[in-house]
Amino acid sequence: MDSGRRCVIVGGAGINDYELIRVYLRDNDYVIYCDSGLKHLEGLKALPGLIVGDFDSHENPHMDVETIVLPTVKDDTDTVYAVKEGIKRGFDEFLLVGVIGARLDHTLGNLSILLYLDSLGKKGLIVDDYSEMEIVGERPVSISERFPFFSLLNITGKARGISITGAKYNLEDAEITTKYQYGVSNEVTPGGEAVVSVGDGSLLLIKDFRG
């Protein structure tokens, strides 16, 4: 496996701005389409390396592409299965698109994939029509001013030693709990960049590029 390649997972949630999402795609990406994620094939203009799904929400296209047909009764969603398959095939970096949408249960489940990848030392990024989402921990993450707003949310129950610099609202050795999410809607200092880190635990970082 070429360690420089990235695995892109395409789910079945809505994508309105294909042009925006295509900016994130690379020529050498390994793309896995999950069941109804196949509806984005034309819009993304990215050929699949693998198709997975139980095909309860999209017809099996029977393309000349490796396809894994899953049972309808299973513990893993098609998206989770695709991520695990990407891990099995040696990928360390993942981009997930089409995974944030009207189904809150699927959205929250897909956000937890970022935690799963982080626990394995893998890099995960979710992009939708409005934002980028990733897990931030002890390693500092920079946020450029092209993102009008960013938020830090505790989705693990443990986030202490939080540091934010270069923002409208800075923090030092702070804590954000699941009961009091005061890290919503911060702003990068004009002309600079913000840097965030978490000394103990992790946070979900949402960078909003729509404003």
N, C-alpha and C positions, 0 to 999 in steps of 0.2 A: 504494500500500500504506500502510495506517495503521501508522505506526511504533510505536504503542502496543500493537498486537496481538502475541500470542505464538503460536508454532506448537507444538502438542502432538503428539508421535509416540507411538502406541500399538502396542507389539509383542506378540508371542504368548506371552511367558513368563508364569508364574502370577502372579495377584494374588489374595490372600486377603482383604485388608481394603479393600474398595471405598470404604467410608465415609472412611477415612483419605486415600485417593488423591483422592476427590472434593473434599476440602478445598482441594486445590491448584489445582483447575480454576477458570477464570474464564468469565464469560458470553460474552466476546467472543473466546475462544480459537479458533484455526483448527486443527481436529483432523484428523490424518491417521492412518487405521487401516492397519496393515500386515498383509496376509494373515490369519493366524490371530489377530491382534490383534482381529479382529472378534468373537471370542468374549467380549470385554469390553464390547461395545457396551451391553448391557442393564445390566450392573453399574455402569458409569461414568456412564450416563445423559447421554452427550455425543454429539451428532449429528456425523457426519463431514462435513468439507468436501471431503475427498478420500480415496479408497481406492486403495492400491497393492499389488501382489503378483503372484507367479506362480501363486498359488492351488494350490500343491502340498500345503498343510496345512490349507486351509479352502476351502470351495466359494465361488465368486464369487456374492455375494448378488444381483447385478443390481439394486441399489437405484437410485433416481432421484438419484444422486450421481455426480459426476465420478469415473471409475475408470480407472486406468492399469494395464493388464495387462502384466506383465513376462515376458520369456523365462525358462525354468527354468535355462538355462545362461548365467551372467553373472558378472562380477567382484564387483559390489555385492550385498550382502544386501538384502532388501526394506527393512529398517530404514535402512540407509545410503542407499539410493535415496530413501527418503522424506525424509531429512534434506537431501539435496542438492536435492530438489525444493522443500523449504521455503526453502532459501537462494536458489534461483533465483526464488522468488516474493517475495523481499524481506524475509524475517523476520530479525530480529537476536537474538531470544530464543527458546530452545527448552526445552521440558520433555519428558522421555522417561519413559514408564511402561511396565510390562510388558516390560522389556528385561533384567532380571536374574533368572536362574532356574537350573534344573537343568543346562542345557547350558553348561558352563564355556567352551567355545569361543565361543559366541554372547555370553556375558556379557563376556568379555574384549574381544571385538570391539566390543561396544556401549560399553564404557568408553572405548575409543579414540576413539569419536565425540566425547566431551567434549574430547579433545585437538585433534581436527580443527576443532571449532567455535571453540575458544580460539585456534587459529592464524589464524583468519579474523577475529578480533576479535568473535566472537559469544558470547553468554552461553548456557551449557548447564547443565541440572540434570537429574539422574536421581533418581527417587524410587521406592523399592520398599516392601515391607511393614515394613521395619526402619530405613531410613535415607535420608538425602539424600546425593548424591554430586556433587561439582563440582571443577573445576580451580582451584587457587589459585596465583597468581604474584606479580608485584611489587605489584599492588594489594592492600591489606590486606582480609581477609575476617573478619567478626565471627561469633562462635559464642555463642549465648545459652545460659543454664543449663537451658533446656528439653531440651537434648540431654545426657543423662547422660555419654556418652562421645563422643570424636571421635578419629580417626586420620588421620595424614598418611603417604601411601605414595608412594615414588618409582617411577613407571611410565614415565619418560622417559629415565632414565640420568643426568640432570643436575638437581641441586637443591642450590644453595649459598646462603649468606647467609640462612638460614632464621631467622625470628623468631617466637617464640610468647610472648605476654604474657597475664596473667590466667588462667593454667591451673595445674593441680597440678604439671605439669612444663614449665617455661619454657625457651626457648632464645634465644640471641643469636648471630647470625652463624654458624650451625651448618650442617652438611651431612648429608644422609641419602642413602645410596647404595642401589642395588638389591640389593646383597649383604648389607646390614645395615639392616633396616627397624625401627629402634628407635622410630619415631613412632606405634606402635600403642597404642590404648586410653589416651588422655589424658583429663583431666577439667577442666571449667570450674570456676573458683573459685566457691564458693557465694555467691549474691547478686550476681554480676558477669557479665562476659562475657569470653571469650578472643578475642584478635586474632592472626591468623597472616598471614605474608607470606613470599615467596621472592624474594630479590634477584636470583638468576641461575638460570633454569630454572623448573620448575613441579612441583607435587605434586598427587596426588589426595587431596582432603579428603572423608572419610566421617564424617558426623554421625549418630550412632546415637540415635534417640529412643525406643527400647524399653528400654534399660538392661540 
